Amino acid sequence: MATFSSMAIQRICDPMLPELSRIFNAPIGDVAQVVSMFAITYGLMQLVFGPIGDRWGKYKVVMLATLGCSIGCVLSSLSEGLDFLVMARVGTAVSAAAIIPLSMAWVGDQVHYEHRQETLARVGLGTMLGITAGQLFGGLLTDTLGWRWSFGMMAVLFCAVSVMLWRHAKRIEAPSEPYVPTHGFFGQLLQVARDPWARTLLSIALLEGASVFGMLAVTASHLHNTHQISLTLAGGTTALFGFGGMLYMATAKYTIRRFGEIGLARYGGGTLGLSFLVIAFTPWWPLAIPACFFAGFGFAMFHNTMQAKATQMVPTARGTSVTLFAGALFLGQSLGVLVLAKLMAYAQSAHVMAWDALGVTALAWYFGYALIHRNASQADHV
Protein backbone atom coordinates (compact mmCIF):
# COMPACT_ATOMS: atom_id res chain seq x y z
CA MET A 1 0.00 0.00 0.00
CA ALA A 2 2.88 2.37 0.74
CA THR A 3 4.58 1.79 -2.62
CA PHE A 4 1.21 2.02 -4.39
CA SER A 5 0.56 5.41 -2.79
CA SER A 6 4.06 6.71 -3.54
CA MET A 7 3.81 5.86 -7.23
CA ALA A 8 0.23 7.14 -7.51
CA ILE A 9 1.15 10.57 -6.12
CA GLN A 10 3.95 10.81 -8.68
CA ARG A 11 1.56 10.35 -11.60
CA ILE A 12 -1.62 11.95 -10.30
CA CYS A 13 -0.90 15.40 -11.76
CA ASP A 14 -0.25 14.19 -15.32
CA PRO A 15 -3.88 14.31 -16.52
CA MET A 16 -4.84 17.46 -14.59
CA LEU A 17 -2.34 19.84 -16.24
CA PRO A 18 -4.87 21.38 -18.70
CA GLU A 19 -7.32 22.04 -15.85
CA LEU A 20 -4.63 23.58 -13.65
CA SER A 21 -3.59 25.77 -16.56
CA ARG A 22 -7.17 27.04 -16.82
CA ILE A 23 -7.69 27.47 -13.07
CA PHE A 24 -4.44 29.36 -12.45
CA ASN A 25 -4.51 31.17 -15.82
CA ALA A 26 -0.94 30.06 -16.55
CA PRO A 27 0.79 28.54 -19.59
CA ILE A 28 0.97 24.76 -19.64
CA GLY A 29 4.76 24.99 -19.46
CA ASP A 30 4.56 26.81 -16.12
CA VAL A 31 1.91 24.46 -14.75
CA ALA A 32 4.06 21.47 -15.70
CA GLN A 33 6.34 22.42 -12.79
CA VAL A 34 4.00 20.46 -10.51
CA VAL A 35 5.36 17.39 -12.34
CA SER A 36 8.93 18.41 -13.17
CA MET A 37 9.82 19.89 -9.77
CA PHE A 38 8.40 16.79 -8.07
CA ALA A 39 10.58 14.61 -10.30
CA ILE A 40 13.76 16.63 -9.69
CA THR A 41 13.25 16.66 -5.92
CA TYR A 42 12.41 12.95 -5.87
CA GLY A 43 15.62 12.12 -7.68
CA LEU A 44 17.88 14.30 -5.56
CA MET A 45 16.47 12.99 -2.28
CA GLN A 46 17.61 9.46 -3.16
CA LEU A 47 21.11 10.51 -2.07
CA VAL A 48 19.78 11.48 1.35
CA PHE A 49 17.38 8.75 2.43
CA GLY A 50 19.69 5.77 1.92
CA PRO A 51 22.13 6.67 4.69
CA ILE A 52 19.25 7.90 6.88
CA GLY A 53 17.43 4.57 6.48
CA ASP A 54 20.57 2.58 7.25
CA ARG A 55 21.19 4.58 10.43
CA TRP A 56 17.69 5.19 11.84
CA GLY A 57 15.74 2.21 10.53
CA LYS A 58 14.18 1.74 7.10
CA TYR A 59 10.72 0.74 8.34
CA LYS A 60 10.54 3.74 10.67
CA VAL A 61 11.58 6.16 7.91
CA VAL A 62 8.97 4.73 5.51
CA MET A 63 6.28 5.07 8.18
CA LEU A 64 7.17 8.72 8.83
CA ALA A 65 7.48 9.39 5.09
CA THR A 66 3.89 8.29 4.45
CA LEU A 67 2.74 10.70 7.16
CA GLY A 68 4.80 13.47 5.52
CA CYS A 69 3.17 12.71 2.17
CA SER A 70 -0.27 13.00 3.77
CA ILE A 71 0.59 16.49 5.05
CA GLY A 72 1.97 17.45 1.63
CA CYS A 73 -1.24 16.30 -0.08
CA VAL A 74 -3.36 18.33 2.35
CA LEU A 75 -1.31 21.43 1.56
CA SER A 76 -1.64 20.70 -2.18
CA SER A 77 -5.43 20.47 -1.92
CA LEU A 78 -5.55 23.83 -0.10
CA SER A 79 -3.35 25.68 -2.62
CA GLU A 80 -4.72 29.02 -3.78
CA GLY A 81 -1.93 29.75 -6.24
CA LEU A 82 0.37 27.89 -8.59
CA ASP A 83 3.55 28.75 -6.68
CA PHE A 84 2.10 27.36 -3.44
CA LEU A 85 0.99 24.18 -5.23
CA VAL A 86 4.47 23.67 -6.69
CA MET A 87 6.05 24.09 -3.26
CA ALA A 88 3.54 21.68 -1.73
CA ARG A 89 4.40 19.14 -4.44
CA VAL A 90 8.11 19.60 -3.70
CA GLY A 91 7.41 18.96 -0.01
CA THR A 92 5.47 15.83 -0.91
CA ALA A 93 8.32 14.61 -3.12
CA VAL A 94 10.78 14.99 -0.23
CA SER A 95 8.82 12.37 1.71
CA ALA A 96 7.71 10.19 -1.22
CA ALA A 97 11.31 9.65 -2.31
CA ALA A 98 11.97 7.45 0.73
CA ILE A 99 9.12 5.00 0.35
CA ILE A 100 9.84 2.69 -2.59
CA PRO A 101 13.64 2.28 -2.31
CA LEU A 102 13.64 1.88 1.48
CA SER A 103 10.76 -0.59 1.24
CA MET A 104 12.90 -2.66 -1.14
CA ALA A 105 15.89 -2.34 1.19
CA TRP A 106 13.77 -3.39 4.18
CA VAL A 107 12.64 -6.49 2.27
CA GLY A 108 16.34 -7.18 1.72
CA ASP A 109 16.90 -7.07 5.48
CA GLN A 110 13.92 -9.25 6.38
CA VAL A 111 13.69 -11.87 3.61
CA HIS A 112 16.27 -14.55 2.82
CA TYR A 113 17.74 -14.15 -0.66
CA GLU A 114 16.16 -17.32 -2.11
CA HIS A 115 12.70 -15.83 -1.48
CA ARG A 116 13.59 -12.17 -1.97
CA GLN A 117 12.90 -11.78 -5.69
CA GLU A 118 9.42 -13.26 -5.29
CA THR A 119 8.71 -10.92 -2.37
CA LEU A 120 9.99 -7.90 -4.28
CA ALA A 121 7.66 -8.87 -7.12
CA ARG A 122 4.71 -8.65 -4.72
CA VAL A 123 5.87 -5.23 -3.55
CA GLY A 124 6.32 -4.28 -7.21
CA LEU A 125 2.67 -5.10 -7.87
CA GLY A 126 1.74 -2.12 -5.71
CA THR A 127 4.11 0.08 -7.71
CA MET A 128 2.68 -1.00 -11.09
CA LEU A 129 -0.90 -0.52 -9.85
CA GLY A 130 0.06 2.93 -8.57
CA ILE A 131 1.17 4.06 -12.03
CA THR A 132 -2.22 3.22 -13.51
CA ALA A 133 -4.30 4.36 -10.53
CA GLY A 134 -2.58 7.75 -10.23
CA GLN A 135 -3.29 8.66 -13.84
CA LEU A 136 -6.80 7.19 -13.74
CA PHE A 137 -8.01 8.88 -10.56
CA GLY A 138 -6.14 12.11 -11.29
CA GLY A 139 -8.16 12.49 -14.48
CA LEU A 140 -11.43 11.06 -13.16
CA LEU A 141 -11.65 13.19 -10.02
CA THR A 142 -10.51 16.31 -11.87
CA ASP A 143 -13.30 15.84 -14.43
CA THR A 144 -15.98 15.10 -11.82
CA LEU A 145 -15.38 16.55 -8.34
CA GLY A 146 -12.44 18.85 -9.06
CA TRP A 147 -8.64 18.63 -8.90
CA ARG A 148 -8.45 19.33 -5.15
CA TRP A 149 -10.29 16.08 -4.42
CA SER A 150 -7.47 14.10 -6.04
CA PHE A 151 -5.04 15.39 -3.42
CA GLY A 152 -7.66 14.98 -0.70
CA MET A 153 -8.08 11.32 -1.59
CA MET A 154 -4.32 10.79 -1.52
CA ALA A 155 -4.02 12.57 1.84
CA VAL A 156 -6.52 10.15 3.38
CA LEU A 157 -4.82 7.16 1.76
CA PHE A 158 -1.34 8.14 2.97
CA CYS A 159 -2.65 8.76 6.48
CA ALA A 160 -4.33 5.34 6.54
CA VAL A 161 -1.15 3.64 5.32
CA SER A 162 0.91 5.43 7.98
CA VAL A 163 -1.46 4.17 10.68
CA MET A 164 -1.32 0.61 9.29
CA LEU A 165 2.49 0.70 9.28
CA TRP A 166 2.49 2.00 12.86
CA ARG A 167 0.13 -0.76 14.01
CA HIS A 168 2.32 -3.44 12.41
CA ALA A 169 5.60 -1.96 13.65
CA LYS A 170 5.51 -3.67 17.05
CA ARG A 171 4.97 -7.07 15.39
CA ILE A 172 7.86 -6.70 12.95
CA GLU A 173 10.86 -8.79 13.91
CA ALA A 174 14.23 -7.06 13.78
CA PRO A 175 16.99 -8.78 11.80
CA SER A 176 18.76 -11.45 13.87
CA GLU A 177 22.03 -9.51 13.55
CA PRO A 178 21.12 -5.85 13.09
CA TYR A 179 23.79 -3.78 11.41
CA VAL A 180 24.79 -0.48 12.98
CA PRO A 181 26.60 1.72 10.42
CA THR A 182 30.15 2.57 11.36
CA HIS A 183 30.56 5.08 8.52
CA GLY A 184 29.27 8.62 8.45
CA PHE A 185 26.74 9.94 5.95
CA PHE A 186 29.20 10.42 3.07
CA GLY A 187 31.18 7.37 4.16
CA GLN A 188 28.21 5.14 3.37
CA LEU A 189 27.91 6.69 -0.09
CA LEU A 190 31.62 6.09 -0.71
CA GLN A 191 31.32 2.53 0.57
CA VAL A 192 28.88 1.79 -2.25
CA ALA A 193 30.78 3.83 -4.85
CA ARG A 194 34.01 1.90 -4.20
CA ASP A 195 32.44 -1.50 -4.78
CA PRO A 196 33.03 -2.68 -8.41
CA TRP A 197 29.86 -4.82 -8.54
CA ALA A 198 27.80 -1.92 -7.21
CA ARG A 199 29.23 0.37 -9.91
CA THR A 200 28.31 -2.23 -12.54
CA LEU A 201 24.72 -2.52 -11.33
CA LEU A 202 24.29 1.25 -11.03
CA SER A 203 25.59 1.72 -14.58
CA ILE A 204 23.17 -0.91 -15.91
CA ALA A 205 20.32 0.77 -13.98
CA LEU A 206 21.18 4.13 -15.55
CA LEU A 207 21.15 2.66 -19.07
CA GLU A 208 18.01 0.64 -18.32
CA GLY A 209 16.12 3.73 -17.20
CA ALA A 210 17.27 5.69 -20.26
CA SER A 211 16.51 3.00 -22.84
CA VAL A 212 13.24 1.58 -21.47
CA PHE A 213 11.50 4.64 -20.08
CA GLY A 214 12.82 6.91 -22.82
CA MET A 215 11.28 4.58 -25.39
CA LEU A 216 8.06 4.22 -23.39
CA ALA A 217 7.67 8.01 -23.22
CA VAL A 218 7.68 8.36 -27.02
CA THR A 219 5.62 5.25 -27.86
CA ALA A 220 2.24 6.99 -27.75
CA SER A 221 3.50 9.81 -29.98
CA HIS A 222 4.92 7.26 -32.43
CA LEU A 223 1.61 5.39 -32.66
CA HIS A 224 -0.34 8.63 -33.03
CA ASN A 225 1.89 10.10 -35.74
CA THR A 226 2.54 6.88 -37.66
CA HIS A 227 -0.94 5.36 -37.66
CA GLN A 228 -3.07 8.50 -37.20
CA ILE A 229 -4.91 7.11 -34.21
CA SER A 230 -6.16 9.35 -31.42
CA LEU A 231 -3.93 10.28 -28.50
CA THR A 232 -6.44 8.63 -26.17
CA LEU A 233 -6.17 5.34 -28.06
CA ALA A 234 -2.40 5.63 -28.36
CA GLY A 235 -2.07 6.38 -24.64
CA GLY A 236 -4.40 3.54 -23.72
CA THR A 237 -2.36 1.12 -25.83
CA THR A 238 0.87 2.25 -24.18
CA ALA A 239 -0.73 1.83 -20.74
CA LEU A 240 -0.89 -1.94 -21.40
CA PHE A 241 2.84 -1.92 -20.57
CA GLY A 242 1.82 -1.58 -16.93
CA PHE A 243 -0.67 -4.44 -17.14
CA GLY A 244 2.02 -6.69 -18.61
CA GLY A 245 4.18 -5.90 -15.62
CA MET A 246 1.30 -6.69 -13.30
CA LEU A 247 0.88 -10.12 -14.92
CA TYR A 248 4.52 -10.89 -14.21
CA MET A 249 4.12 -9.83 -10.58
CA ALA A 250 1.12 -12.15 -10.27
CA THR A 251 2.99 -15.12 -11.81
CA ALA A 252 6.44 -14.34 -10.38
CA LYS A 253 6.58 -17.44 -8.15
CA TYR A 254 6.37 -19.78 -11.13
CA THR A 255 8.36 -17.62 -13.56
CA ILE A 256 11.33 -17.13 -11.20
CA ARG A 257 11.60 -20.88 -10.56
CA ARG A 258 11.21 -21.70 -14.25
CA PHE A 259 13.86 -19.37 -15.69
CA GLY A 260 16.20 -18.42 -12.83
CA GLU A 261 17.95 -15.06 -12.55
CA ILE A 262 20.01 -15.30 -15.72
CA GLY A 263 17.08 -16.52 -17.79
CA LEU A 264 14.82 -13.80 -16.42
CA ALA A 265 17.36 -11.13 -17.37
CA ARG A 266 18.06 -12.42 -20.87
CA TYR A 267 14.61 -13.61 -21.92
CA GLY A 268 12.97 -10.61 -20.30
CA GLY A 269 15.23 -8.22 -22.19
CA GLY A 270 14.73 -10.18 -25.41
CA THR A 271 10.95 -10.08 -25.02
CA LEU A 272 11.08 -6.36 -24.31
CA GLY A 273 13.28 -5.61 -27.32
CA LEU A 274 11.29 -7.78 -29.73
CA SER A 275 8.01 -6.24 -28.58
CA PHE A 276 9.24 -2.71 -29.25
CA LEU A 277 10.55 -3.74 -32.67
CA VAL A 278 7.00 -4.85 -33.47
CA ILE A 279 5.64 -1.51 -32.24
CA ALA A 280 8.22 0.36 -34.31
CA PHE A 281 7.61 -1.35 -37.65
CA THR A 282 4.12 -2.88 -37.62
CA PRO A 283 1.99 -1.66 -40.54
CA TRP A 284 -1.16 -2.59 -38.61
CA TRP A 285 -1.41 -0.66 -35.35
CA PRO A 286 -3.58 -3.22 -33.40
CA LEU A 287 -0.45 -5.41 -33.21
CA ALA A 288 0.92 -2.77 -30.85
CA ILE A 289 -1.71 -3.81 -28.28
CA PRO A 290 -0.23 -7.25 -27.45
CA ALA A 291 3.27 -5.88 -28.10
CA CYS A 292 2.93 -3.24 -25.37
CA PHE A 293 1.55 -5.86 -23.01
CA PHE A 294 4.43 -8.28 -23.58
CA ALA A 295 6.95 -5.43 -23.42
CA GLY A 296 5.74 -4.75 -19.88
CA PHE A 297 5.99 -8.45 -19.00
CA GLY A 298 9.55 -8.66 -20.36
CA PHE A 299 10.60 -5.48 -18.60
CA ALA A 300 9.29 -6.78 -15.27
CA MET A 301 11.29 -10.01 -15.69
CA PHE A 302 14.48 -8.03 -16.30
CA HIS A 303 13.89 -5.25 -13.78
CA ASN A 304 12.74 -7.48 -10.93
CA THR A 305 16.05 -9.35 -11.21
CA MET A 306 17.90 -6.03 -11.11
CA GLN A 307 15.98 -5.04 -7.98
CA ALA A 308 16.85 -8.28 -6.20
CA LYS A 309 20.55 -7.80 -6.98
CA ALA A 310 20.38 -4.15 -5.86
CA THR A 311 19.27 -5.24 -2.38
CA GLN A 312 22.36 -7.44 -2.13
CA MET A 313 25.12 -5.42 -3.80
CA VAL A 314 26.43 -3.91 -0.51
CA PRO A 315 24.54 -5.60 2.37
CA THR A 316 26.25 -3.45 5.03
CA ALA A 317 24.80 -0.31 3.40
CA ARG A 318 21.62 -1.75 1.92
CA GLY A 319 19.47 1.38 2.26
CA THR A 320 22.15 3.51 0.63
CA SER A 321 22.66 0.93 -2.13
CA VAL A 322 19.00 0.69 -3.07
CA THR A 323 18.38 4.43 -3.01
CA LEU A 324 21.42 4.97 -5.25
CA PHE A 325 19.99 2.28 -7.55
CA ALA A 326 16.66 4.14 -7.63
CA GLY A 327 18.46 7.43 -8.23
CA ALA A 328 20.43 5.97 -11.17
CA LEU A 329 17.23 4.57 -12.68
CA PHE A 330 15.45 7.92 -12.19
CA LEU A 331 18.33 9.89 -13.73
CA GLY A 332 18.35 7.47 -16.66
CA GLN A 333 14.63 8.04 -17.24
CA SER A 334 15.14 11.80 -17.43
CA LEU A 335 18.10 11.50 -19.81
CA GLY A 336 16.39 8.89 -21.99
CA VAL A 337 13.27 10.97 -22.55
CA LEU A 338 15.38 14.00 -23.46
CA VAL A 339 17.73 12.15 -25.83
CA LEU A 340 15.08 10.11 -27.67
CA ALA A 341 12.84 13.14 -28.12
CA LYS A 342 15.78 15.04 -29.64
CA LEU A 343 16.71 12.13 -31.93
CA MET A 344 13.17 11.93 -33.27
CA ALA A 345 13.55 15.47 -34.59
CA TYR A 346 16.27 14.20 -36.95
CA ALA A 347 15.27 10.60 -37.70
CA GLN A 348 12.13 8.52 -38.16
CA SER A 349 10.62 7.47 -34.86
CA ALA A 350 10.54 3.81 -35.96
CA HIS A 351 14.29 3.79 -36.57
CA VAL A 352 15.03 5.49 -33.22
CA MET A 353 12.83 2.98 -31.38
CA ALA A 354 14.41 0.07 -33.24
CA TRP A 355 17.95 1.02 -32.25
CA ASP A 356 16.79 1.57 -28.70
CA ALA A 357 15.11 -1.86 -28.67
CA LEU A 358 18.32 -3.52 -29.86
CA GLY A 359 20.27 -1.60 -27.24
CA VAL A 360 18.08 -2.69 -24.33
CA THR A 361 18.26 -6.32 -25.54
CA ALA A 362 22.04 -6.14 -25.60
CA LEU A 363 22.02 -4.55 -22.13
CA ALA A 364 19.90 -7.39 -20.73
CA TRP A 365 22.18 -10.03 -22.20
CA TYR A 366 25.22 -8.22 -20.82
CA PHE A 367 23.55 -8.25 -17.39
CA GLY A 368 23.08 -12.00 -17.71
CA TYR A 369 26.77 -12.33 -18.68
CA ALA A 370 27.77 -10.23 -15.66
CA LEU A 371 25.65 -12.43 -13.39
CA ILE A 372 27.38 -15.58 -14.67
CA HIS A 373 30.81 -14.14 -13.94
CA ARG A 374 29.68 -12.76 -10.58
CA ASN A 375 28.33 -16.15 -9.51
CA ALA A 376 31.49 -17.89 -10.73
CA SER A 377 33.78 -15.51 -8.85
CA GLN A 378 31.76 -15.95 -5.64
CA ALA A 379 31.94 -19.74 -6.01
CA ASP A 380 35.73 -19.56 -6.50
CA HIS A 381 36.02 -17.33 -3.44
CA VAL A 382 34.08 -19.82 -1.32
Secondary structure, 3 states (H helix, E strand, C coil): CHHHHHHHHHHCCHHHHHHHHHHCCCCHHHHCHHHHHHHHHHHHCHHHHHHHHHHHCHHHHHHHHHHHHHHHHHHHHCCCCHHHHHHHHHHHHHHHHHHHHHHHHHHHHHCCHHHHHHHHHHHHHHHHHHHHHHHHHHHHHHHHCCHHHHHHHHHHHHHHHHHHHHHHHCCCCCCCCCCCCCCCHHHHHHHHHCCHHHHHHHHHHHHHHHHHHHHHHHHHHHHHHHHCCCHHHHHHHHHHHHHHHHHHHHHHHHHHHHHHHHHHHHHHHHHHHHHHHHHHHCCCHHHHHHHHHHHHHHHHHHHHHHHHHHCCCCHHHHHHHHHHHHHHHHHHHHHHHHHHHHHCCCCCHHHHHHHHHHHHHHHHHHHHHHHHHHHHHHHHHC
